[in-house]
Amino acid sequence: MKIQILHKQSLPQRAIAKQLDISRNTVRKENSQKSWTSQITLTNLCTGSPV
């Protein structure tokens, strides 16, 4: 959750990882998973397709 907040504040992945004391790969994976989930939700809302 904190990763998303920091990402929305336009912090680079390296800065987020350092601040939270986690791996940059963890930050990258979390951001890519959230983006992918958001895209599916938006696509389903626009097309009216069930999930």
Distance bins in CASP14 RR format, pairs under 12 A and 6 or more apart:
PFRMAT RR
TARGET T0000
AUTHOR 0000-0000-0000
RMODE 2
METHOD distances of the structure
MODEL  1
1 7 0 0 0 0 0 1 0 0 0 0 0
1 8 0 0 0 0 0 1 0 0 0 0 0
1 20 0 0 0 0 0 1 0 0 0 0 0
1 30 0 0 0 0 1 0 0 0 0 0 0
1 34 0 0 0 0 0 1 0 0 0 0 0
2 8 0 0 0 0 0 1 0 0 0 0 0
2 9 0 0 0 0 0 1 0 0 0 0 0
2 11 0 0 0 0 0 1 0 0 0 0 0
2 16 0 0 0 0 1 0 0 0 0 0 0
2 17 0 0 0 0 0 1 0 0 0 0 0
2 19 0 0 0 0 1 0 0 0 0 0 0
2 20 1 0 0 1 0 0 0 0 0 0 0
2 21 0 0 0 0 0 1 0 0 0 0 0
2 22 0 0 0 0 1 0 0 0 0 0 0
2 26 0 0 0 0 0 1 0 0 0 0 0
2 27 0 0 0 0 0 1 0 0 0 0 0
2 30 0 0 0 0 1 0 0 0 0 0 0
3 9 0 0 0 0 0 1 0 0 0 0 0
3 11 0 0 0 0 1 0 0 0 0 0 0
3 13 0 0 0 0 1 0 0 0 0 0 0
3 15 0 0 0 0 0 1 0 0 0 0 0
3 16 1 0 1 0 0 0 0 0 0 0 0
3 17 0 0 0 0 1 0 0 0 0 0 0
3 19 0 0 0 0 1 0 0 0 0 0 0
3 20 1 0 0 1 0 0 0 0 0 0 0
3 22 0 0 0 0 1 0 0 0 0 0 0
3 23 0 0 0 0 0 1 0 0 0 0 0
3 24 0 0 0 0 0 1 0 0 0 0 0
3 26 1 0 0 1 0 0 0 0 0 0 0
3 27 1 0 1 0 0 0 0 0 0 0 0
3 28 0 0 0 0 1 0 0 0 0 0 0
3 29 0 0 0 0 1 0 0 0 0 0 0
3 30 1 0 1 0 0 0 0 0 0 0 0
3 31 1 0 0 1 0 0 0 0 0 0 0
3 32 0 0 0 0 0 1 0 0 0 0 0
3 33 0 0 0 0 0 1 0 0 0 0 0
3 34 0 0 0 0 1 0 0 0 0 0 0
3 35 0 0 0 0 0 1 0 0 0 0 0
4 11 0 0 0 0 0 1 0 0 0 0 0
4 16 0 0 0 0 1 0 0 0 0 0 0
4 20 0 0 0 0 0 1 0 0 0 0 0
4 27 0 0 0 0 0 1 0 0 0 0 0
4 30 1 0 0 1 0 0 0 0 0 0 0
4 31 1 0 0 1 0 0 0 0 0 0 0
4 33 0 0 0 0 0 1 0 0 0 0 0
4 34 1 0 0 1 0 0 0 0 0 0 0
4 35 0 0 0 0 0 1 0 0 0 0 0
4 37 0 0 0 0 0 1 0 0 0 0 0
4 38 0 0 0 0 0 1 0 0 0 0 0
5 11 0 0 0 0 1 0 0 0 0 0 0
5 16 0 0 0 0 1 0 0 0 0 0 0
5 19 0 0 0 0 0 1 0 0 0 0 0
5 20 0 0 0 0 0 1 0 0 0 0 0
5 30 0 0 0 0 0 1 0 0 0 0 0
5 31 0 0 0 0 0 1 0 0 0 0 0
5 34 0 0 0 0 0 1 0 0 0 0 0
6 12 0 0 0 0 1 0 0 0 0 0 0
6 13 0 0 0 0 1 0 0 0 0 0 0
6 14 0 0 0 0 0 1 0 0 0 0 0
6 15 1 0 0 1 0 0 0 0 0 0 0
6 16 1 0 1 0 0 0 0 0 0 0 0
6 17 0 0 0 0 1 0 0 0 0 0 0
6 18 0 0 0 0 0 1 0 0 0 0 0
6 19 1 0 0 1 0 0 0 0 0 0 0
6 20 1 0 0 1 0 0 0 0 0 0 0
6 22 0 0 0 0 0 1 0 0 0 0 0
6 27 0 0 0 0 1 0 0 0 0 0 0
6 30 0 0 0 0 0 1 0 0 0 0 0
6 31 0 0 0 0 1 0 0 0 0 0 0
7 13 0 0 0 0 1 0 0 0 0 0 0
7 15 0 0 0 0 0 1 0 0 0 0 0
7 16 1 0 0 1 0 0 0 0 0 0 0
7 17 0 0 0 0 0 1 0 0 0 0 0
7 19 0 0 0 0 0 1 0 0 0 0 0
7 20 0 0 0 0 0 1 0 0 0 0 0
7 27 1 0 0 1 0 0 0 0 0 0 0
7 28 0 0 0 0 0 1 0 0 0 0 0
7 30 0 0 0 0 1 0 0 0 0 0 0
7 31 1 0 1 0 0 0 0 0 0 0 0
7 32 0 0 0 0 0 1 0 0 0 0 0
7 33 0 0 0 0 0 1 0 0 0 0 0
7 34 0 0 0 0 1 0 0 0 0 0 0
7 35 0 0 0 0 1 0 0 0 0 0 0
7 38 0 0 0 0 0 1 0 0 0 0 0
8 16 0 0 0 0 0 1 0 0 0 0 0
8 31 0 0 0 0 0 1 0 0 0 0 0
8 34 0 0 0 0 0 1 0 0 0 0 0
8 35 0 0 0 0 0 1 0 0 0 0 0
9 15 0 0 0 0 1 0 0 0 0 0 0
9 16 0 0 0 0 1 0 0 0 0 0 0
9 19 0 0 0 0 0 1 0 0 0 0 0
10 16 0 0 0 0 0 1 0 0 0 0 0
11 17 0 0 0 0 1 0 0 0 0 0 0
11 18 0 0 0 0 1 0 0 0 0 0 0
11 19 1 0 0 1 0 0 0 0 0 0 0
11 20 0 0 0 0 0 1 0 0 0 0 0
11 27 0 0 0 0 1 0 0 0 0 0 0
11 31 0 0 0 0 0 1 0 0 0 0 0
12 18 0 0 0 0 1 0 0 0 0 0 0
12 19 0 0 0 0 0 1 0 0 0 0 0
12 24 0 0 0 0 1 0 0 0 0 0 0
12 27 0 0 0 0 1 0 0 0 0 0 0
12 28 0 0 0 0 0 1 0 0 0 0 0
12 31 0 0 0 0 0 1 0 0 0 0 0
13 19 0 0 0 0 0 1 0 0 0 0 0
13 20 0 0 0 0 0 1 0 0 0 0 0
13 22 0 0 0 0 0 1 0 0 0 0 0
13 23 0 0 0 0 1 0 0 0 0 0 0
13 24 1 0 1 0 0 0 0 0 0 0 0
13 25 0 0 0 0 1 0 0 0 0 0 0
13 26 0 0 0 0 1 0 0 0 0 0 0
13 27 1 0 1 0 0 0 0 0 0 0 0
13 28 1 0 1 0 0 0 0 0 0 0 0
13 29 0 0 0 0 0 1 0 0 0 0 0
13 30 0 0 0 0 1 0 0 0 0 0 0
13 31 1 0 0 1 0 0 0 0 0 0 0
13 32 0 0 0 0 0 1 0 0 0 0 0
14 20 0 0 0 0 0 1 0 0 0 0 0
14 22 0 0 0 0 0 1 0 0 0 0 0
14 23 0 0 0 0 0 1 0 0 0 0 0
14 24 1 0 1 0 0 0 0 0 0 0 0
14 25 0 0 0 0 0 1 0 0 0 0 0
14 27 0 0 0 0 1 0 0 0 0 0 0
14 28 0 0 0 0 0 1 0 0 0 0 0
15 22 0 0 0 0 0 1 0 0 0 0 0
15 24 0 0 0 0 1 0 0 0 0 0 0
15 27 0 0 0 0 1 0 0 0 0 0 0
16 22 0 0 0 0 1 0 0 0 0 0 0
16 23 0 0 0 0 0 1 0 0 0 0 0
16 24 0 0 0 0 1 0 0 0 0 0 0
16 25 0 0 0 0 0 1 0 0 0 0 0
16 26 0 0 0 0 1 0 0 0 0 0 0
16 27 1 0 1 0 0 0 0 0 0 0 0
16 28 0 0 0 0 1 0 0 0 0 0 0
16 30 0 0 0 0 1 0 0 0 0 0 0
16 31 0 0 0 0 1 0 0 0 0 0 0
17 23 1 0 0 1 0 0 0 0 0 0 0
17 24 1 0 1 0 0 0 0 0 0 0 0
17 25 0 0 0 0 1 0 0 0 0 0 0
17 26 1 0 0 1 0 0 0 0 0 0 0
17 27 1 0 1 0 0 0 0 0 0 0 0
17 28 0 0 0 0 1 0 0 0 0 0 0
17 29 0 0 0 0 0 1 0 0 0 0 0
17 30 0 0 0 0 0 1 0 0 0 0 0
17 31 0 0 0 0 0 1 0 0 0 0 0
18 24 0 0 0 0 1 0 0 0 0 0 0
18 27 0 0 0 0 1 0 0 0 0 0 0
19 27 0 0 0 0 1 0 0 0 0 0 0
20 26 0 0 0 0 1 0 0 0 0 0 0
20 27 1 0 0 1 0 0 0 0 0 0 0
20 30 0 0 0 0 0 1 0 0 0 0 0
21 27 0 0 0 0 0 1 0 0 0 0 0
22 28 0 0 0 0 0 1 0 0 0 0 0
22 29 0 0 0 0 0 1 0 0 0 0 0
22 30 0 0 0 0 1 0 0 0 0 0 0
23 29 0 0 0 0 1 0 0 0 0 0 0
23 30 0 0 0 0 0 1 0 0 0 0 0
24 30 0 0 0 0 0 1 0 0 0 0 0
24 31 0 0 0 0 0 1 0 0 0 0 0
25 31 0 0 0 0 0 1 0 0 0 0 0
25 32 0 0 0 0 0 1 0 0 0 0 0
26 32 0 0 0 0 0 1 0 0 0 0 0
26 33 0 0 0 0 0 1 0 0 0 0 0
27 33 0 0 0 0 0 1 0 0 0 0 0
27 34 0 0 0 0 0 1 0 0 0 0 0
28 34 0 0 0 0 0 1 0 0 0 0 0
28 35 0 0 0 0 0 1 0 0 0 0 0
29 35 0 0 0 0 0 1 0 0 0 0 0
29 36 0 0 0 0 0 1 0 0 0 0 0
30 36 0 0 0 0 0 1 0 0 0 0 0
30 37 0 0 0 0 0 1 0 0 0 0 0
31 37 0 0 0 0 0 1 0 0 0 0 0
31 38 0 0 0 0 0 1 0 0 0 0 0
32 38 0 0 0 0 0 1 0 0 0 0 0
32 39 0 0 0 0 0 1 0 0 0 0 0
33 39 0 0 0 0 0 1 0 0 0 0 0
33 40 0 0 0 0 0 1 0 0 0 0 0
34 40 0 0 0 0 0 1 0 0 0 0 0
34 41 0 0 0 0 0 1 0 0 0 0 0
35 41 0 0 0 0 0 1 0 0 0 0 0
35 42 0 0 0 0 0 1 0 0 0 0 0
36 42 0 0 0 0 0 1 0 0 0 0 0
36 43 0 0 0 0 0 1 0 0 0 0 0
37 43 0 0 0 0 0 1 0 0 0 0 0
37 44 0 0 0 0 0 1 0 0 0 0 0
37 51 0 0 0 0 0 1 0 0 0 0 0
38 44 0 0 0 0 0 1 0 0 0 0 0
38 45 0 0 0 0 0 1 0 0 0 0 0
39 45 0 0 0 0 0 1 0 0 0 0 0
39 46 0 0 0 0 0 1 0 0 0 0 0
40 46 0 0 0 0 0 1 0 0 0 0 0
40 47 0 0 0 0 0 1 0 0 0 0 0
40 49 0 0 0 0 1 0 0 0 0 0 0
40 50 0 0 0 0 0 1 0 0 0 0 0
40 51 1 0 0 1 0 0 0 0 0 0 0
41 47 0 0 0 0 0 1 0 0 0 0 0
41 48 0 0 0 0 0 1 0 0 0 0 0
41 49 0 0 0 0 0 1 0 0 0 0 0
41 51 0 0 0 0 1 0 0 0 0 0 0
42 48 0 0 0 0 0 1 0 0 0 0 0
42 49 0 0 0 0 0 1 0 0 0 0 0
42 51 0 0 0 0 0 1 0 0 0 0 0
43 49 1 0 0 1 0 0 0 0 0 0 0
43 50 0 0 0 0 0 1 0 0 0 0 0
43 51 0 0 0 0 1 0 0 0 0 0 0
44 50 1 0 0 1 0 0 0 0 0 0 0
44 51 1 0 1 0 0 0 0 0 0 0 0
45 51 0 0 0 0 0 1 0 0 0 0 0
END
